[in-house]
Structures are given as structure tokens and as C-alpha cells.
Amino acid sequence: MKKQITEKVKRKIEMLCNDLIDTIDLDLLSPTQKIAYLKAIQPFVMPKLESIKQENDIKISKDLEWLIDQDELEVNNLVNERIKLHSTSKGLA
């Protein structure tokens, strides 16, 4: 019961904060006030940006994990060798 009340209060405070933030006209703020505003919202914005970054991270299959620690030149050479072998076997080279 106490947890439900806490969650309800938390949602209400979040809604009030969002409404308040929406009413702030940033164009009317002085540079000092804009900096203070930025400092105040930064802890809330940064975690959201981090979660977006994590969602956009590339998923690498287990078959390709060996590429992560390889030197770029070495990977290029290996890929080019495979392409050359594949092209030769098809009679394209």
C-alpha cells in the first residue's frame, strides 16, 4: 500500500515538473539563468541520452566478436583475401 502511494506521488510530482518545465520560455532567460537551468536539468537529460546511445549500440554476433580486438589493416587483409578466394573460385578474377 505504501509503495503504491509513493509511486502515485512520484508520478504526480513528475507531471507537475514537466508542466512547469514546459511553461519556461528560454528566450526570456538571461545567460546566467540559462546556465542555471542547464545545470538543473542535466542530471535528468544525461541518463536519457545514455540510454538512447545504448539502444543504438551495434549487436555483434558471436561469429564476428573476433573482429573487435583486431587491427583494422589486418581485418582488411583478411577480408580482401576471402574476397579474392571467393572471386577466384567463381572464375571472376
VOMI-494442 format. One line per 3 residues: number of its first residue (from 1); their letters; for each residue z, y, x of N, C-alpha, C, O. Coordinates in nm, 4 decimals, m for minus. Atoms other than C-alpha are relative to their C-alpha. Layout:
# residues N
NUM	a	Z:Y:X:Z:Y:X:Z:Y:X:Z:Y:X; ... .
END
This chain:
# residues 93
1	mkk	0.0000:m0.1198:0.0823:0.0000:0.0000:0.0000:0.0000:0.1258:0.0865:m0.0745:0.2204:0.0609; m0.0101:m0.1163:m0.0878:0.0955:0.2413:0.2776:m0.1314:0.0220:0.0742:m0.1726:0.1360:0.0958; 0.1265:m0.0097:m0.0719:m0.2284:0.1631:0.4631:m0.1077:0.0613:m0.0889:m0.1889:0.1408:m0.0418 .
4	qit	0.0975:m0.0557:0.0935:m0.4350:0.2434:0.1514:0.0197:0.1500:m0.0161:m0.0771:0.2260:m0.0208; m0.0303:m0.1430:0.0127:m0.2605:0.5781:0.1145:m0.0439:0.0737:0.1252:m0.1029:0.1814:0.1170; 0.0395:m0.0605:m0.1275:m0.3153:0.6545:0.4828:m0.1514:0.0141:0.0075:m0.2017:0.1187:0.0488 .
7	ekv	0.1467:m0.0048:m0.0026:m0.6862:0.5700:0.4538:m0.0522:0.1062:m0.0974:m0.1474:0.1777:m0.0662; 0.0415:m0.0990:0.0997:m0.7185:0.7850:0.1407:0.0227:0.1418:0.0529:m0.0631:0.2287:0.0378; m0.0306:m0.1309:m0.0573:m0.5507:1.0799:0.3122:m0.0974:0.0310:0.1132:m0.1461:0.1436:0.1244 .
10	krk	0.0924:m0.0181:m0.1124:m0.7685:1.0312:0.6202:m0.1390:0.0390:m0.0509:m0.2017:0.1301:0.0030; 0.1318:m0.0330:0.0572:m1.0869:1.0345:0.4087:m0.0007:0.1410:m0.0588:m0.0982:0.2146:m0.0439; m0.0095:m0.1334:0.0610:m0.9705:1.3453:0.2233:m0.0027:0.1087:0.1081:m0.0731:0.2087:0.0945 .
13	iem	m0.0014:m0.0968:m0.1107:m0.8955:1.5306:0.5482:m0.1377:0.0085:0.0643:m0.1838:0.1175:0.0981; 0.1340:0.0010:m0.0587:m1.2327:1.4249:0.6881:m0.0985:0.0771:m0.0878:m0.1810:0.1531:m0.0369; 0.0878:m0.0738:0.0918:m1.4105:1.5564:0.3777:0.0269:0.1495:0.0065:m0.0666:0.2295:0.0084 .
16	lcn	m0.0348:m0.1421:m0.0095:m1.2219:1.8859:0.3972:m0.0510:0.0615:0.1302:m0.1033:0.1729:0.1311; 0.0483:m0.0493:m0.1307:m1.3055:1.9237:0.7667:m0.1514:0.0153:m0.0006:m0.2041:0.1151:0.0486; 0.1461:m0.0086:0.0069:m1.6726:1.8500:0.7042:m0.0440:0.1194:m0.0837:m0.1374:0.1906:m0.0469 .
19	dli	0.0331:m0.1160:0.0835:m1.6819:2.1073:0.4238:0.0256:0.1308:0.0751:m0.0541:0.2242:0.0676; m0.0326:m0.1206:m0.0755:m1.5132:2.3641:0.6456:m0.1027:0.0248:0.1109:m0.1482:0.1376:0.1298; 0.0980:m0.0131:m0.1081:m1.7495:2.2984:0.9361:m0.1345:0.0459:m0.0552:m0.2029:0.1275:0.0065 .
22	dti	0.1273:m0.0393:0.0612:m2.0489:2.3309:0.7031:m0.0039:0.1469:m0.0394:m0.1120:0.2052:m0.0481; m0.0030:m0.1405:0.0427:m1.9357:2.6784:0.5973:m0.0005:0.0984:0.1168:m0.0166:0.2186:0.0959; m0.0034:m0.0895:m0.1164:m1.9155:2.8168:0.9526:m0.1418:0.0440:0.0347:m0.2295:m0.0394:0.0577 .
25	dld	0.1295:m0.0564:m0.0380:m2.2088:3.0478:1.0289:0.0043:0.0288:0.1507:0.0640:0.1269:0.1950; m0.0059:m0.0111:m0.1461:m2.2620:3.0019:1.4012:m0.0615:0.1296:0.0515:m0.0231:0.1794:0.1573; 0.0638:m0.1248:m0.0430:m2.4821:3.3101:1.4214:0.0974:0.1178:m0.0021:0.0761:0.2170:0.0676 .
28	lls	m0.0973:m0.1085:0.0093:m2.1815:3.5263:1.3309:0.1106:m0.0101:0.1051:0.1907:0.0822:0.1194; m0.1051:0.0192:m0.1003:m1.9609:3.3864:1.6093:m0.0351:0.0709:0.1298:m0.1517:0.0799:0.1683; 0.0190:m0.0597:m0.1327:m1.9122:3.5667:1.9379:m0.0185:m0.1137:0.1006:0.0128:m0.2290:0.0707 .
31	ptq	0.0134:0.1055:m0.1015:m1.9949:3.3800:2.2591:0.1323:m0.0726:0.0280:0.1333:m0.1943:0.0459; m0.1308:0.0611:m0.0236:m1.6228:3.3188:2.3146:0.0377:m0.0941:m0.1141:0.0913:m0.2022:m0.0901; m0.0295:0.0846:0.1157:m1.5831:3.1802:1.9626:m0.0897:m0.1242:m0.0022:m0.0466:m0.2321:m0.0427 .
34	kia	0.0912:0.1153:m0.0065:m1.8885:2.9573:2.0107:0.0501:m0.1030:0.1007:0.0431:m0.2233:0.0759; m0.0552:0.0899:m0.1008:m1.7326:2.8120:2.3261:0.1228:m0.0717:m0.0549:0.1386:m0.1921:m0.0345; m0.1189:0.0616:0.0603:m1.4044:2.7516:2.1418:m0.0410:m0.1037:m0.1043:0.0199:m0.2103:m0.1131 .
37	ylk	0.0515:0.0928:0.1008:m1.5987:2.5857:1.8587:m0.0524:m0.1268:0.0662:m0.0231:m0.2381:0.0226; 0.0540:0.1130:m0.0732:m1.7830:2.3647:2.1041:0.1114:m0.0882:0.0566:0.1044:m0.2108:0.0478; m0.1137:0.0753:m0.0532:m1.4560:2.2632:2.2715:0.0710:m0.0789:m0.1100:0.1168:m0.1910:m0.0877 .
40	aiq	m0.0695:0.0658:0.1111:m1.3072:2.1776:1.9330:m0.0775:m0.1198:m0.0537:m0.0169:m0.2209:m0.0890; 0.0779:0.1093:0.0589:m1.5959:1.9577:1.8135:m0.0462:m0.1036:0.1011:m0.0885:m0.2127:0.0629; 0.0494:0.0907:m0.1034:m1.6838:1.7961:2.1466:0.0592:m0.1408:m0.0077:m0.0163:m0.2375:0.0019 .
43	pfv	m0.0540:0.1363:0.0062:m1.4396:1.5030:2.1161:m0.0562:m0.0825:m0.1161:m0.0573:m0.2054:m0.1101; 0.0543:0.0711:0.1147:m1.5961:1.4160:1.7812:m0.1488:m0.0283:0.0164:m0.1997:m0.1281:m0.0346; 0.1441:0.0151:m0.0182:m1.9579:1.4601:1.8866:m0.0316:m0.1017:0.1086:m0.1214:m0.1840:0.0910 .
46	mpk	0.0304:0.0871:m0.1134:m1.9493:1.2750:2.2190:0.0094:m0.1488:m0.0345:m0.0806:m0.2238:0.0032; m0.0013:0.1427:0.0347:m1.8356:0.9372:2.0809:m0.1195:m0.0401:m0.0865:m0.1721:m0.1504:m0.0719; 0.1159:0.0308:0.0826:m2.1144:0.9557:1.8212:m0.1253:m0.0116:0.0849:m0.2061:m0.1021:0.0641 .
49	les	0.1155:0.0057:m0.0885:m2.3723:1.0290:2.0899:0.0033:m0.1274:0.0833:m0.1010:m0.1890:0.1056; m0.0144:0.1222:m0.0789:m2.2375:0.7391:2.2982:m0.0379:m0.1217:m0.0838:m0.1033:m0.2133:m0.0338; 0.0342:0.1140:0.0849:m2.2695:0.5015:2.0033:m0.1495:m0.0045:m0.0255:m0.2075:m0.1127:m0.0343 .
52	ikq	0.1453:m0.0037:0.0173:m2.6273:0.6159:1.9487:m0.0671:m0.0546:0.1248:m0.1624:m0.1320:0.1155; 0.0554:0.0489:m0.1261:m2.7011:0.5521:2.3157:0.0124:m0.1515:0.0086:m0.0819:m0.2194:0.0493; m0.0214:0.1437:m0.0063:m2.5524:0.2042:2.2929:m0.0920:m0.0737:m0.0961:m0.1375:m0.1839:m0.0653 .
55	end	0.0892:0.0627:0.0953:m2.7616:0.1262:1.9861:m0.1435:m0.0026:0.0522:m0.2212:m0.0908:0.0155; 0.1352:m0.0077:m0.0537:m3.0757:0.2268:2.1767:m0.0177:m0.0777:0.1296:m0.1289:m0.0854:0.1819; 0.0114:0.0777:m0.1214:m2.9973:0.0136:2.4806:m0.0935:m0.1188:m0.0212:m0.0961:m0.1793:m0.1284 .
58	iki	0.0955:0.1093:0.0083:m3.2619:m0.2461:2.5540:0.0726:m0.1327:0.0082:0.1596:m0.1527:0.0930; m0.0538:0.1354:m0.0036:m3.1720:m0.6037:2.4771:m0.0912:m0.0830:0.0902:m0.2117:m0.0915:0.0667; 0.0782:0.0778:m0.0955:m3.2836:m0.8252:2.7654:0.0284:m0.1478:m0.0233:0.1437:m0.1904:m0.0278 .
61	skd	m0.0193:0.1434:0.0204:m3.3427:m1.1932:2.7072:0.0519:m0.0628:0.1296:0.0337:m0.0082:0.2384; m0.0578:0.0691:m0.1162:m3.1692:m1.4384:2.9391:m0.1072:m0.0357:0.1022:m0.0790:m0.0410:0.2219; 0.1096:0.0351:m0.0912:m3.5084:m1.5337:3.0870:m0.0385:0.1157:0.0920:m0.0976:0.0942:0.1979 .
64	lew	0.0399:m0.1167:m0.0786:m3.5531:m1.1778:3.2168:0.1156:0.0686:0.0713:0.0948:0.1706:0.1370; m0.1165:m0.0634:m0.0622:m3.1999:m1.0990:3.3391:m0.0142:0.0118:0.1522:0.0430:0.1026:0.2125; 0.0172:m0.0045:m0.1448:m3.3056:m1.1719:3.6974:m0.0687:0.1295:0.0444:m0.0549:0.1700:0.1598 .
67	lid	0.0702:m0.1237:m0.0338:m3.5177:m0.8539:3.6859:0.0939:0.1171:0.0251:0.0592:0.2104:0.0975; m0.0916:m0.1141:m0.0055:m3.2147:m0.6273:3.6575:0.0373:0.0368:0.1427:0.0374:0.1550:0.1772; m0.0476:m0.0267:m0.1355:m3.0985:m0.6609:4.0185:m0.1107:m0.0037:0.1048:m0.0822:0.0050:0.2243 .
70	qde	0.1099:0.0108:m0.0947:m3.4420:m0.6878:4.1766:m0.0521:0.1375:0.0414:m0.0413:0.2348:m0.0332; 0.0651:m0.1199:m0.0502:m3.6148:m0.4250:4.3864:m0.1315:0.0191:m0.0757:m0.2020:m0.0781:m0.1030; 0.1201:m0.0276:0.0794:m3.8993:m0.2549:4.1976:m0.1267:m0.0507:0.0687:m0.2139:m0.1073:0.0028 .
73	lev	0.1180:0.0462:m0.0739:m4.1551:m0.3324:4.4701:m0.0117:m0.1517:m0.0060:m0.1210:m0.2058:m0.0223; m0.0006:0.1463:0.0053:m4.0527:m0.6986:4.4721:m0.0448:m0.0491:m0.1381:m0.1211:m0.1451:m0.1488; 0.0395:0.0384:0.1360:m4.0895:m0.7201:4.0939:m0.1493:0.0238:m0.0191:m0.2188:m0.0606:m0.0757 .
76	nnl	0.1441:m0.0279:0.0105:m4.4325:m0.5542:4.1109:m0.0817:m0.1066:0.0705:m0.1823:m0.1531:0.0170; 0.0717:0.1036:m0.0745:m4.5436:m0.8038:4.3757:m0.0002:m0.1318:m0.0759:m0.1036:m0.1981:m0.0850; m0.0085:0.1250:0.0755:m4.4197:m1.0994:4.1695:m0.0883:0.0032:m0.1242:m0.1570:m0.0943:m0.1550 .
79	vne	0.0816:m0.0126:0.1208:m4.5874:m0.9724:3.8541:m0.1480:m0.0019:0.0364:m0.2274:m0.0691:m0.0295; 0.1407:m0.0022:m0.0416:m4.9131:m0.8992:4.0358:m0.0484:m0.1377:0.0447:m0.1625:m0.1755:0.0178; 0.0360:0.1369:m0.0399:m4.9108:m1.2487:4.1885:m0.0258:m0.0862:m0.1225:m0.1221:m0.1629:m0.1262 .
82	rik	0.0164:0.0782:0.1238:m4.8658:m1.4002:3.8407:m0.1304:0.0382:m0.0704:m0.2030:m0.0481:m0.1197; 0.1234:m0.0461:0.0649:m5.1481:m1.1864:3.7015:m0.1202:m0.0551:0.0746:m0.2161:m0.1022:0.0135; 0.1106:0.0492:m0.0821:m5.3732:m1.2844:3.9909:m0.0195:m0.1497:m0.0213:m0.1326:m0.1954:m0.0379 .
85	lhs	0.0083:0.1442:0.0230:m5.2914:m1.6558:3.9469:m0.0556:m0.0304:m0.1383:m0.1398:m0.1188:m0.1539; 0.0455:0.0209:0.1369:m5.3453:m1.6338:3.5714:m0.1479:0.0349:m0.0135:m0.2228:m0.0376:m0.0790; 0.1398:m0.0424:0.0070:m5.6757:m1.4459:3.6124:m0.0900:m0.0996:0.0716:m0.1993:m0.1302:0.0239 .
88	tsk	0.0779:0.0959:m0.0778:m5.7984:m1.6922:3.8763:m0.0169:m0.1306:m0.0775:m0.1251:m0.1894:m0.0786; 0.0066:0.1264:0.0737:m5.7156:m1.9935:3.6610:m0.0913:0.0117:m0.1211:m0.1443:m0.0894:m0.1671; 0.0885:m0.0217:0.1140:m5.9150:m1.8408:3.3732:m0.1432:0.0315:0.0460:m0.2338:0.0445:m0.0363 .
91	gla	0.1325:m0.0299:m0.0518:m6.2102:m1.7673:3.6036:m0.0360:0.1473:m0.0115:m0.1539:0.1826:m0.0138; 0.0278:m0.1431:0.0169:m6.1716:m1.3893:3.5677:m0.0010:0.0757:0.1332:m0.0479:0.1894:0.1382; m0.0104:m0.0739:m0.1263:m6.1124:m1.2993:3.9332:m0.1195:m0.0229:0.0869:m0.1271:0.0317:0.1970 .
END
